[in-house]
Every structure is written in structure tokens, then in C-alpha cells.
Amino acid sequence: MTETFVRYEYAAGVARITLADGERGNPIHHASVAQLHDAVRSAHRDGARVVVLAAEGRFFSVGGDLGAFAGADDVAAFIDDLAEALHRVVSELVRSDAIVVSAVQGTAAGAGFPLAAAADVVIAADSAKFSLAYTKVGLSPDGGSSLLVNTLGLHRTLRLALLGDLLTAQDAYAAGLVARVVPADELATTVDKVVDGLAAGSATANAAAKRLLREVAAPTPETALRQESLSIRTLSVSPDGREGVAAFVEKRAPRFNG
């Protein structure tokens, strides 16, 4: 029986996509991304007006499954395939006429951060934290991380990528990334209220507004996504990339030479 990493539900114009591997922190790997992509395509086929992207457990997502990276026979091909698959999901969310709402609790790290930020409206619990942790393991950001520059600005995004700073829910709200910050026990009800308002509105007007604004912010997001894939694939087989992943798996400090 296939393990369920992503759950899909649809009713009354609203598609709900839930990362359902909460006990392991909803890591991103080939199987989970394949199920995520299937769910996004199901939302399109169902004609969803609103798509909710949420997660079970303490974390939204801990990011890529580095243990799987370390065990791959062909690391470059493994990571390239995974990045490209995830980028198709991000592209479809961004290009979709449906308004995408993400509900973020706990940590959204690595690729989990840009996945949450691919939504048009981000609702965060007050305990949420956002982190780009790629360079700590010798890799460059993917998953649409470069698109964060449009929202957060160049130097804030550089700080997150290079210094490993955490973006709190309150910081993310002040930066314009997060639309609402609420107590954790109010996250689900707040998301429902936002979704109900969007679903009751004009689907055509909402879709038109989304297209206009996103086209100005990032006319060709796929170009940025492809550059991310090429970069992380190259670094995955570099000495520092191999050392960074190995150190993470072995729970020790990396010894970078690059």
C-alpha cells in the first residue's frame, strides 16, 4: 500500500491540500512531491476557486530529506529531479487562477519556506518561523527561494540565505510576506474565515488581480526556478555539498573547504 504523504479534499469550490507526514516534520522527497503535484492537478481539474495548503504536526515542513540525498547513487540526478518536480508544483500554484492560501505552524525550513510562500495569502501561527538553511549544508536555495526577493527585498533575503537568520511570524508580517499572525489555536478558524471570504467573492476578479500583480512581480518565474535547479544540482556533487549533507546526517559540524 502506498504511504500517504499528502491528503487532498475538495468541497464547494475549495481544495484543501495537507502535508500529512507530521510525525517526521513533513520532509520534502520524491514521493511527497509527486503526491503534492497530483493534489495540485486535482484542484485544477475540480475547478477550485481557492486552494488551501496546510500541514499536520508541529512543523509546516522541515525541508528536503537530506538523509535521502546522502543515500542516492547519483546525487546530482536525484536532486535535479526532485528540484524540478517541486518547481513544477510551485509554478502551477503561482500560475493557477485559484487563490492559494497557506497555513503555517511551527517551522517552514529549506524548501518548506518557499513552498509556503508560493501562496497568494500566507496565514501564520504566532509561533511560526521561516528559515533558508541551505548554505549551512553546502547547498544553494531552491523551491522558489529566489522569488522571495520580490516580497522580502534583496538584502533581507540575502541575510536569510547567507547568515541563517530566522524570520519570525511577526517579522514576516512586517515584511509583507504574511497576511495574518494569530495564536496557534486560532490558525484553522482564521484560515477558514479567509477562505470563506475568498470563495464568496468573484472568482474571475480574484484570478485577474492575481495574474496582473504576479506578472509584474515575476514575469518569468520558471526562469528563476530553472536556475535554482541547475545551481543546487551542481553544488550537490561539490566537495562542500557532499560534506554539508554528510555532516547533517551524522549530526556534526561541517568542515567546508570551498
MIDOSE-1310 file (N, C-alpha, C; in nm, 2 decimals, decimal comma, always signed):
residues 258
mtet	+0,08/-0,12/+0,00/+0,00/+0,00/+0,00/+0,09/+0,12/+0,00; +0,05/+0,22/-0,08/+0,13/+0,34/-0,09/+0,11/+0,43/+0,03; +0,22/+0,48/+0,09/+0,21/+0,56/+0,21/+0,15/+0,70/+0,17; +0,07/+0,75/+0,25/+0,01/+0,89/+0,22/+0,09/+1,00/+0,29
fvry	+0,15/+1,08/+0,20/+0,23/+1,19/+0,25/+0,15/+1,32/+0,23; +0,05/+1,32/+0,14/-0,03/+1,44/+0,11/-0,17/+1,40/+0,10; -0,26/+1,47/+0,17/-0,40/+1,44/+0,17/-0,48/+1,55/+0,09; -0,57/+1,51/+0,01/-0,65/+1,60/-0,08/-0,80/+1,59/-0,05
eyaa	-0,86/+1,71/-0,03/-1,01/+1,71/-0,01/-1,06/+1,83/-0,09; -1,18/+1,81/-0,14/-1,25/+1,92/-0,22/-1,40/+1,93/-0,18; -1,44/+2,05/-0,16/-1,58/+2,07/-0,14/-1,62/+2,22/-0,17; -1,72/+2,24/-0,24/-1,78/+2,38/-0,26/-1,68/+2,48/-0,31
gvar	-1,60/+2,44/-0,40/-1,51/+2,53/-0,46/-1,37/+2,55/-0,39; -1,35/+2,48/-0,28/-1,23/+2,49/-0,20/-1,16/+2,36/-0,20; -1,03/+2,36/-0,25/-0,95/+2,24/-0,24/-0,85/+2,25/-0,12; -0,85/+2,15/-0,04/-0,76/+2,15/+0,08/-0,65/+2,05/+0,06
itla	-0,52/+2,09/+0,05/-0,41/+2,01/+0,03/-0,33/+2,01/+0,16; -0,31/+1,89/+0,22/-0,25/+1,89/+0,36/-0,12/+1,80/+0,35; -0,01/+1,85/+0,39/+0,11/+1,77/+0,41/+0,08/+1,68/+0,53; +0,09/+1,55/+0,51/+0,03/+1,46/+0,61/+0,14/+1,37/+0,67
dger	+0,26/+1,41/+0,67/+0,37/+1,33/+0,73/+0,42/+1,41/+0,86; +0,33/+1,45/+0,94/+0,37/+1,54/+1,05/+0,46/+1,48/+1,15; +0,46/+1,35/+1,17/+0,55/+1,29/+1,27/+0,69/+1,31/+1,23; +0,72/+1,31/+1,10/+0,86/+1,33/+1,05/+0,88/+1,48/+1,01
gnpi	+0,79/+1,56/+1,04/+0,81/+1,70/+1,01/+0,78/+1,74/+0,86; +0,71/+1,65/+0,79/+0,67/+1,68/+0,65/+0,79/+1,71/+0,56; +0,89/+1,61/+0,56/+1,00/+1,63/+0,47/+0,96/+1,63/+0,33; +1,04/+1,70/+0,25/+1,02/+1,70/+0,10/+1,11/+1,60/+0,03
hhas	+1,05/+1,50/-0,03/+1,12/+1,40/-0,11/+1,04/+1,36/-0,23; +1,09/+1,27/-0,31/+1,02/+1,24/-0,44/+0,87/+1,20/-0,42; +0,85/+1,11/-0,33/+0,71/+1,06/-0,31/+0,62/+1,17/-0,26; +0,66/+1,25/-0,17/+0,57/+1,36/-0,12/+0,55/+1,46/-0,22
vaql	+0,65/+1,50/-0,30/+0,63/+1,60/-0,41/+0,54/+1,54/-0,52; +0,55/+1,41/-0,55/+0,46/+1,35/-0,65/+0,32/+1,36/-0,61; +0,29/+1,33/-0,48/+0,16/+1,34/-0,43/+0,11/+1,48/-0,42; +0,20/+1,57/-0,39/+0,16/+1,71/-0,38/+0,13/+1,76/-0,52
hdav	+0,20/+1,72/-0,62/+0,17/+1,76/-0,76/+0,04/+1,70/-0,80; +0,01/+1,58/-0,77/-0,12/+1,52/-0,80/-0,23/+1,60/-0,74; -0,21/+1,64/-0,61/-0,32/+1,72/-0,54/-0,34/+1,85/-0,61; -0,23/+1,92/-0,65/-0,25/+2,05/-0,72/-0,32/+2,03/-0,85
rsah	-0,29/+1,92/-0,93/-0,36/+1,90/-1,05/-0,51/+1,86/-1,03; -0,53/+1,79/-0,92/-0,67/+1,76/-0,88/-0,75/+1,88/-0,86; -0,69/+1,98/-0,79/-0,75/+2,11/-0,76/-0,79/+2,18/-0,89; -0,70/+2,17/-0,99/-0,73/+2,23/-1,12/-0,84/+2,16/-1,19
rdga	-0,84/+2,03/-1,19/-0,95/+1,95/-1,25/-1,08/+1,98/-1,19; -1,08/+2,00/-1,06/-1,21/+2,02/-0,98/-1,26/+2,16/-1,00; -1,17/+2,25/-1,06/-1,22/+2,39/-1,08/-1,22/+2,47/-0,95; -1,12/+2,44/-0,86/-1,12/+2,50/-0,73/-1,10/+2,66/-0,74
rvvv	-1,18/+2,73/-0,67/-1,16/+2,88/-0,66/-1,06/+2,92/-0,56; -1,04/+2,84/-0,46/-0,94/+2,86/-0,35/-0,87/+2,73/-0,32; -0,74/+2,73/-0,30/-0,66/+2,62/-0,26/-0,60/+2,65/-0,13; -0,62/+2,56/-0,03/-0,56/+2,58/+0,10/-0,44/+2,48/+0,11
laae	-0,32/+2,53/+0,14/-0,21/+2,44/+0,16/-0,17/+2,45/+0,31; -0,19/+2,33/+0,38/-0,17/+2,33/+0,52/-0,08/+2,20/+0,55; -0,05/+2,18/+0,68/+0,03/+2,07/+0,72/-0,01/+2,02/+0,86; +0,01/+1,89/+0,88/-0,01/+1,83/+1,01/+0,11/+1,83/+1,09
grff	+0,10/+1,82/+1,22/+0,21/+1,81/+1,31/+0,26/+1,95/+1,36; +0,38/+1,94/+1,42/+0,44/+2,06/+1,48/+0,49/+2,16/+1,38; +0,54/+2,11/+1,26/+0,60/+2,19/+1,16/+0,52/+2,19/+1,03; +0,54/+2,30/+0,96/+0,49/+2,31/+0,83/+0,57/+2,21/+0,74
svgg	+0,70/+2,23/+0,74/+0,79/+2,14/+0,67/+0,93/+2,17/+0,71; +1,01/+2,06/+0,74/+1,15/+2,07/+0,77/+1,24/+2,09/+0,65; +1,18/+2,08/+0,53/+1,25/+2,09/+0,41/+1,30/+1,96/+0,35; +1,40/+1,96/+0,26/+1,44/+1,84/+0,19/+1,49/+1,73/+0,28
dlga	+1,46/+1,61/+0,24/+1,50/+1,49/+0,32/+1,65/+1,46/+0,29; +1,74/+1,52/+0,37/+1,88/+1,51/+0,34/+1,93/+1,37/+0,36; +1,87/+1,29/+0,44/+1,91/+1,15/+0,45/+1,89/+1,08/+0,32; +1,79/+1,11/+0,25/+1,77/+1,05/+0,11/+1,87/+1,10/+0,02
faga	+1,91/+1,23/+0,03/+2,01/+1,29/-0,06/+2,14/+1,21/-0,04; +2,18/+1,18/+0,09/+2,30/+1,12/+0,12/+2,31/+0,97/+0,07; +2,19/+0,91/+0,06/+2,18/+0,77/+0,02/+2,17/+0,75/-0,13; +2,16/+0,86/-0,21/+2,13/+0,84/-0,35/+2,26/+0,80/-0,42
ddva	+2,24/+0,71/-0,52/+2,35/+0,66/-0,60/+2,41/+0,77/-0,69; +2,32/+0,85/-0,75/+2,36/+0,96/-0,84/+2,29/+1,09/-0,77; +2,37/+1,15/-0,69/+2,32/+1,26/-0,61/+2,27/+1,38/-0,70; +2,35/+1,41/-0,80/+2,32/+1,52/-0,89/+2,18/+1,50/-0,96
afid	+2,16/+1,38/-1,01/+2,04/+1,35/-1,08/+1,92/+1,34/-0,98; +1,95/+1,29/-0,86/+1,85/+1,28/-0,76/+1,79/+1,42/-0,72; +1,89/+1,51/-0,69/+1,85/+1,64/-0,65/+1,79/+1,72/-0,77; +1,84/+1,71/-0,89/+1,78/+1,78/-1,00/+1,64/+1,73/-1,03
dlae	+1,62/+1,60/-1,02/+1,48/+1,55/-1,04/+1,39/+1,60/-0,94; +1,43/+1,60/-0,81/+1,35/+1,65/-0,70/+1,32/+1,80/-0,71; +1,42/+1,88/-0,74/+1,40/+2,02/-0,75/+1,31/+2,05/-0,87; +1,33/+1,99/-0,98/+1,24/+2,01/-1,10/+1,09/+1,98/-1,07
alhr	+1,07/+1,86/-1,00/+0,94/+1,82/-0,96/+0,87/+1,92/-0,87; +0,95/+1,97/-0,77/+0,90/+2,07/-0,67/+0,87/+2,20/-0,75; +0,95/+2,24/-0,84/+0,94/+2,36/-0,91/+0,81/+2,36/-1,00; +0,78/+2,24/-1,05/+0,65/+2,23/-1,13/+0,53/+2,26/-1,04
vvse	+0,54/+2,21/-0,91/+0,43/+2,24/-0,82/+0,42/+2,39/-0,79; +0,54/+2,45/-0,76/+0,54/+2,60/-0,73/+0,49/+2,68/-0,85; +0,53/+2,64/-0,97/+0,49/+2,71/-1,09/+0,34/+2,70/-1,11; +0,29/+2,58/-1,09/+0,14/+2,57/-1,11/+0,06/+2,64/-1,00
lvrs	+0,11/+2,65/-0,88/+0,04/+2,73/-0,77/+0,05/+2,87/-0,81; +0,16/+2,92/-0,86/+0,17/+3,06/-0,89/+0,09/+3,10/-1,01; +0,08/+3,01/-1,11/+0,01/+3,03/-1,24/-0,14/+3,00/-1,23; -0,18/+2,93/-1,12/-0,32/+2,89/-1,11/-0,41/+3,01/-1,10
daiv	-0,53/+3,00/-1,15/-0,63/+3,10/-1,13/-0,69/+3,10/-0,99; -0,68/+2,98/-0,93/-0,73/+2,97/-0,79/-0,64/+3,06/-0,70; -0,70/+3,11/-0,59/-0,62/+3,18/-0,49/-0,57/+3,08/-0,39; -0,44/+3,08/-0,37/-0,38/+2,99/-0,28/-0,35/+3,05/-0,14
vsav	-0,40/+2,98/-0,04/-0,38/+3,02/+0,10/-0,30/+2,92/+0,17; -0,19/+2,96/+0,23/-0,11/+2,86/+0,31/-0,13/+2,89/+0,46; -0,13/+2,79/+0,54/-0,15/+2,79/+0,68/-0,02/+2,74/+0,74; +0,06/+2,82/+0,81/+0,19/+2,78/+0,86/+0,20/+2,78/+1,01
qgta	+0,23/+2,66/+1,06/+0,26/+2,65/+1,20/+0,40/+2,60/+1,22; +0,46/+2,63/+1,33/+0,60/+2,58/+1,36/+0,69/+2,63/+1,25; +0,79/+2,55/+1,21/+0,90/+2,59/+1,12/+0,86/+2,55/+0,98; +0,89/+2,65/+0,89/+0,90/+2,62/+0,75/+1,04/+2,64/+0,71
agag	+1,11/+2,54/+0,69/+1,26/+2,54/+0,67/+1,30/+2,49/+0,53; +1,41/+2,54/+0,48/+1,46/+2,49/+0,35/+1,35/+2,51/+0,24; +1,32/+2,41/+0,16/+1,22/+2,42/+0,06/+1,08/+2,44/+0,11; +1,06/+2,41/+0,24/+0,93/+2,43/+0,30/+0,90/+2,58/+0,31
fpla	+1,00/+2,66/+0,32/+0,98/+2,81/+0,33/+0,92/+2,86/+0,19; +0,99/+2,85/+0,08/+0,93/+2,90/-0,04/+0,80/+2,83/-0,09; +0,78/+2,70/-0,04/+0,66/+2,64/-0,07/+0,54/+2,71/+0,00; +0,56/+2,74/+0,12/+0,46/+2,82/+0,19/+0,44/+2,95/+0,13
aaad	+0,55/+3,02/+0,09/+0,54/+3,15/+0,03/+0,49/+3,15/-0,11; +0,48/+3,04/-0,17/+0,42/+3,03/-0,31/+0,27/+3,07/-0,31; +0,21/+3,07/-0,19/+0,07/+3,10/-0,17/+0,05/+3,25/-0,20; -0,07/+3,29/-0,24/-0,10/+3,43/-0,25/-0,13/+3,49/-0,12
vvia	-0,18/+3,42/-0,03/-0,21/+3,47/+0,11/-0,15/+3,37/+0,21; -0,06/+3,42/+0,30/+0,00/+3,33/+0,40/-0,05/+3,37/+0,53; -0,11/+3,27/+0,60/-0,16/+3,29/+0,74/-0,06/+3,21/+0,83; -0,01/+3,28/+0,94/+0,09/+3,21/+1,02/+0,04/+3,21/+1,17
adsa	+0,07/+3,10/+1,23/+0,06/+3,10/+1,38/+0,17/+3,19/+1,44; +0,15/+3,24/+1,56/+0,25/+3,33/+1,61/+0,38/+3,26/+1,65; +0,38/+3,13/+1,65/+0,50/+3,06/+1,68/+0,57/+3,02/+1,55; +0,52/+3,05/+1,44/+0,58/+3,01/+1,31/+0,72/+3,08/+1,29
kfsl	+0,81/+3,00/+1,22/+0,94/+3,06/+1,19/+0,97/+3,01/+1,05; +1,04/+3,10/+0,98/+1,08/+3,07/+0,84/+1,23/+3,07/+0,83; +1,29/+2,97/+0,76/+1,44/+2,96/+0,76/+1,48/+2,91/+0,62; +1,58/+2,97/+0,57/+1,66/+2,92/+0,45/+1,79/+2,87/+0,50
aytk	+1,80/+2,74/+0,51/+1,91/+2,67/+0,58/+2,01/+2,61/+0,48; +2,00/+2,64/+0,35/+2,07/+2,56/+0,25/+2,22/+2,58/+0,27; +2,27/+2,70/+0,28/+2,42/+2,72/+0,28/+2,48/+2,65/+0,40; +2,41/+2,62/+0,51/+2,46/+2,55/+0,62/+2,50/+2,41/+0,59
vgls	+2,44/+2,35/+0,48/+2,47/+2,22/+0,44/+2,54/+2,22/+0,30; +2,60/+2,34/+0,26/+2,68/+2,34/+0,14/+2,60/+2,35/+0,01; +2,47/+2,38/+0,02/+2,38/+2,39/-0,10/+2,33/+2,53/-0,12; +2,27/+2,55/-0,24/+2,21/+2,68/-0,27/+2,06/+2,66/-0,26
pdgg	+1,98/+2,77/-0,24/+1,84/+2,76/-0,23/+1,77/+2,71/-0,35; +1,66/+2,64/-0,33/+1,57/+2,60/-0,44/+1,42/+2,62/-0,40; +1,33/+2,56/-0,47/+1,19/+2,56/-0,43/+1,12/+2,69/-0,46; +1,19/+2,78/-0,52/+1,13/+2,91/-0,54/+1,19/+3,02/-0,45
ssll	+1,30/+2,98/-0,38/+1,35/+3,08/-0,28/+1,39/+3,21/-0,34; +1,44/+3,21/-0,46/+1,48/+3,33/-0,53/+1,37/+3,43/-0,55; +1,25/+3,37/-0,56/+1,13/+3,46/-0,58/+1,09/+3,54/-0,45; +1,15/+3,50/-0,34/+1,13/+3,57/-0,21/+1,18/+3,71/-0,22
vntl	+1,28/+3,74/-0,31/+1,33/+3,87/-0,33/+1,22/+3,97/-0,36; +1,12/+3,92/-0,44/+1,01/+4,01/-0,48/+0,93/+4,06/-0,36; +0,92/+3,98/-0,26/+0,84/+4,01/-0,14/+0,93/+4,07/-0,03; +1,04/+4,01/+0,00/+1,12/+4,05/+0,11/+1,23/+4,15/+0,08
glhr	+1,26/+4,17/-0,05/+1,37/+4,25/-0,08/+1,50/+4,18/-0,09; +1,60/+4,23/-0,17/+1,72/+4,16/-0,19/+1,80/+4,14/-0,06; +1,83/+4,24/+0,02/+1,92/+4,22/+0,13/+1,86/+4,15/+0,24; +1,73/+4,16/+0,26/+1,67/+4,07/+0,37/+1,68/+3,92/+0,33
tlrl	+1,66/+3,90/+0,20/+1,67/+3,76/+0,15/+1,81/+3,71/+0,15; +1,91/+3,79/+0,12/+2,05/+3,76/+0,13/+2,08/+3,73/+0,28; +2,03/+3,80/+0,37/+2,06/+3,78/+0,51/+2,01/+3,64/+0,55; +1,89/+3,61/+0,51/+1,83/+3,48/+0,54/+1,91/+3,37/+0,48
allg	+1,96/+3,39/+0,36/+2,03/+3,28/+0,29/+2,17/+3,27/+0,34; +2,24/+3,38/+0,37/+2,38/+3,37/+0,40/+2,41/+3,37/+0,55; +2,33/+3,43/+0,63/+2,36/+3,44/+0,77/+2,28/+3,34/+0,85; +2,18/+3,27/+0,79/+2,10/+3,17/+0,85/+2,00/+3,23/+0,95
dllt	+1,97/+3,36/+0,93/+1,87/+3,42/+1,02/+1,73/+3,36/+1,01; +1,66/+3,36/+1,12/+1,52/+3,31/+1,12/+1,43/+3,43/+1,11; +1,33/+3,41/+1,03/+1,22/+3,51/+1,01/+1,11/+3,46/+1,10; +1,08/+3,54/+1,20/+0,96/+3,50/+1,29/+0,83/+3,54/+1,22
aqda	+0,72/+3,49/+1,27/+0,59/+3,52/+1,21/+0,57/+3,67/+1,21; +0,61/+3,74/+1,32/+0,59/+3,88/+1,33/+0,68/+3,96/+1,23; +0,80/+3,91/+1,21/+0,90/+3,97/+1,11/+0,84/+3,95/+0,97; +0,79/+3,83/+0,95/+0,73/+3,80/+0,81/+0,61/+3,89/+0,78
yaag	+0,53/+3,92/+0,89/+0,42/+4,01/+0,87/+0,46/+4,15/+0,84; +0,56/+4,20/+0,92/+0,62/+4,33/+0,90/+0,68/+4,34/+0,76; +0,73/+4,23/+0,70/+0,80/+4,24/+0,57/+0,69/+4,22/+0,46; +0,57/+4,19/+0,49/+0,47/+4,18/+0,39/+0,45/+4,04/+0,34
lvar	+0,52/+3,94/+0,39/+0,50/+3,81/+0,34/+0,38/+3,74/+0,40; +0,35/+3,76/+0,53/+0,24/+3,70/+0,60/+0,13/+3,80/+0,61; +0,01/+3,75/+0,58/-0,11/+3,84/+0,58/-0,17/+3,85/+0,72; -0,17/+3,75/+0,80/-0,23/+3,75/+0,93/-0,13/+3,66/+1,02
vvpa	-0,12/+3,71/+1,15/-0,05/+3,63/+1,25/-0,15/+3,61/+1,36; -0,17/+3,49/+1,40/-0,27/+3,46/+1,50/-0,22/+3,35/+1,60; -0,28/+3,34/+1,72/-0,24/+3,23/+1,81/-0,26/+3,10/+1,74; -0,17/+3,01/+1,78/-0,17/+2,87/+1,71/-0,31/+2,81/+1,72
dela	-0,38/+2,82/+1,83/-0,51/+2,76/+1,84/-0,62/+2,83/+1,76; -0,59/+2,94/+1,70/-0,68/+3,01/+1,62/-0,65/+3,00/+1,47; -0,54/+2,93/+1,43/-0,49/+2,93/+1,30/-0,60/+2,87/+1,20; -0,65/+2,75/+1,24/-0,75/+2,69/+1,15/-0,88/+2,77/+1,13
ttvd	-0,93/+2,83/+1,24/-1,05/+2,91/+1,22/-1,02/+3,04/+1,14; -0,91/+3,10/+1,16/-0,87/+3,22/+1,08/-0,86/+3,18/+0,94; -0,79/+3,07/+0,90/-0,78/+3,03/+0,76/-0,92/+3,01/+0,71; -1,01/+2,94/+0,78/-1,14/+2,92/+0,73/-1,22/+3,05/+0,70
kvvd	-1,20/+3,15/+0,78/-1,27/+3,28/+0,76/-1,21/+3,34/+0,63; -1,08/+3,34/+0,62/-1,02/+3,40/+0,50/-1,07/+3,32/+0,37; -1,07/+3,19/+0,38/-1,11/+3,11/+0,27/-1,26/+3,13/+0,23; -1,34/+3,14/+0,33/-1,48/+3,17/+0,31/-1,50/+3,30/+0,24
glaa	-1,43/+3,40/+0,28/-1,44/+3,53/+0,21/-1,39/+3,53/+0,07; -1,28/+3,46/+0,04/-1,23/+3,45/-0,09/-1,33/+3,36/-0,18; -1,38/+3,26/-0,13/-1,47/+3,17/-0,20/-1,60/+3,24/-0,23; -1,65/+3,33/-0,15/-1,77/+3,40/-0,17/-1,75/+3,52/-0,27
gsat	-1,63/+3,55/-0,30/-1,60/+3,67/-0,39/-1,61/+3,63/-0,54; -1,57/+3,72/-0,62/-1,57/+3,69/-0,77/-1,45/+3,61/-0,80; -1,47/+3,49/-0,85/-1,35/+3,41/-0,89/-1,28/+3,47/-1,01; -1,35/+3,53/-1,10/-1,29/+3,59/-1,22/-1,21/+3,72/-1,18
anaa	-1,26/+3,80/-1,09/-1,19/+3,92/-1,05/-1,07/+3,88/-0,97; -1,08/+3,78/-0,88/-0,97/+3,74/-0,80/-0,86/+3,69/-0,88; -0,90/+3,60/-0,98/-0,79/+3,54/-1,07/-0,73/+3,65/-1,15; -0,80/+3,75/-1,20/-0,75/+3,86/-1,28/-0,65/+3,94/-1,20
akrl	-0,69/+3,97/-1,07/-0,60/+4,05/-0,99/-0,47/+3,97/-0,96; -0,48/+3,84/-0,93/-0,36/+3,76/-0,91/-0,27/+3,76/-1,03; -0,33/+3,74/-1,15/-0,24/+3,74/-1,27/-0,17/+3,87/-1,29; -0,24/+3,98/-1,28/-0,18/+4,11/-1,30/-0,07/+4,14/-1,21
lrev	-0,09/+4,12/-1,08/+0,01/+4,15/-0,98/+0,13/+4,06/-0,98; +0,10/+3,93/-1,00/+0,21/+3,83/-1,01/+0,30/+3,85/-1,14; +0,23/+3,89/-1,25/+0,31/+3,92/-1,37/+0,40/+4,03/-1,36; +0,36/+4,14/-1,28/+0,45/+4,25/-1,26/+0,57/+4,21/-1,16
aapt	+0,54/+4,13/-1,06/+0,64/+4,09/-0,96/+0,74/+3,99/-1,02; +0,70/+3,90/-1,10/+0,79/+3,80/-1,16/+0,73/+3,75/-1,29; +0,76/+3,82/-1,40/+0,71/+3,79/-1,53/+0,74/+3,65/-1,58; +0,86/+3,60/-1,54/+0,90/+3,46/-1,58/+0,96/+3,38/-1,46
peta	+0,87/+3,34/-1,37/+0,92/+3,27/-1,25/+0,99/+3,14/-1,29; +0,95/+3,08/-1,40/+1,01/+2,95/-1,44/+1,16/+2,96/-1,47; +1,20/+3,08/-1,52/+1,34/+3,10/-1,54/+1,42/+3,10/-1,41; +1,37/+3,16/-1,31/+1,44/+3,16/-1,18/+1,44/+3,02/-1,12
lrqe	+1,33/+2,95/-1,13/+1,32/+2,81/-1,08/+1,42/+2,72/-1,15; +1,44/+2,74/-1,28/+1,54/+2,65/-1,35/+1,68/+2,69/-1,31; +1,71/+2,81/-1,29/+1,84/+2,85/-1,24/+1,87/+2,79/-1,10; +1,76/+2,78/-1,02/+1,78/+2,72/-0,89/+1,81/+2,57/-0,90
slsi	+1,74/+2,50/-0,99/+1,77/+2,36/-1,01/+1,91/+2,34/-1,06; +1,96/+2,42/-1,15/+2,10/+2,40/-1,20/+2,20/+2,43/-1,09; +2,17/+2,53/-1,01/+2,27/+2,56/-0,90/+2,28/+2,45/-0,80; +2,16/+2,41/-0,75/+2,17/+2,31/-0,64/+2,22/+2,17/-0,69
rtls	+2,19/+2,14/-0,82/+2,24/+2,02/-0,87/+2,39/+2,02/-0,88; +2,45/+2,13/-0,92/+2,60/+2,15/-0,93/+2,66/+2,14/-0,79; +2,60/+2,21/-0,69/+2,66/+2,21/-0,56/+2,64/+2,08/-0,49; +2,54/+2,00/-0,52/+2,52/+1,87/-0,46/+2,63/+1,77/-0,47
vspd	+2,71/+1,79/-0,58/+2,83/+1,70/-0,60/+2,96/+1,77/-0,58; +2,95/+1,89/-0,53/+3,08/+1,96/-0,50/+3,13/+1,91/-0,36; +3,26/+1,92/-0,33/+3,31/+1,88/-0,20/+3,23/+1,93/-0,08; +3,20/+2,06/-0,09/+3,13/+2,12/+0,02/+2,98/+2,07/+0,03
greg	+2,92/+2,05/-0,08/+2,78/+2,00/-0,08/+2,78/+1,86/-0,02; +2,87/+1,77/-0,06/+2,88/+1,64/-0,01/+2,91/+1,64/+0,14; +3,00/+1,73/+0,18/+3,04/+1,74/+0,32/+2,92/+1,79/+0,41; +2,85/+1,89/+0,35/+2,74/+1,95/+0,43/+2,63/+1,85/+0,45
vaaf	+2,59/+1,78/+0,35/+2,49/+1,68/+0,37/+2,53/+1,57/+0,46; +2,66/+1,52/+0,45/+2,71/+1,41/+0,53/+2,71/+1,46/+0,68; +2,75/+1,58/+0,70/+2,76/+1,63/+0,84/+2,62/+1,64/+0,90; +2,53/+1,68/+0,82/+2,39/+1,69/+0,88/+2,34/+1,56/+0,92
vekr	+2,36/+1,46/+0,83/+2,31/+1,32/+0,86/+2,38/+1,26/+0,98; +2,51/+1,30/+0,99/+2,59/+1,24/+1,10/+2,58/+1,33/+1,23; +2,51/+1,44/+1,22/+2,48/+1,53/+1,33/+2,61/+1,58/+1,39; +2,69/+1,64/+1,30/+2,82/+1,71/+1,34/+2,83/+1,84/+1,26
aprf	+2,93/+1,92/+1,31/+2,95/+2,04/+1,23/+3,03/+2,01/+1,10; +2,99/+2,08/+0,99/+3,05/+2,05/+0,87/+3,19/+2,11/+0,86; +3,28/+2,05/+0,78/+3,42/+2,11/+0,76/+3,43/+2,15/+0,62; +3,39/+2,27/+0,59/+3,39/+2,32/+0,45/+3,53/+2,36/+0,41
ng	+3,56/+2,34/+0,28/+3,69/+2,38/+0,22/+3,68/+2,48/+0,11; +3,55/+2,50/+0,06/+3,53/+2,58/-0,06/+3,53/+2,73/-0,02
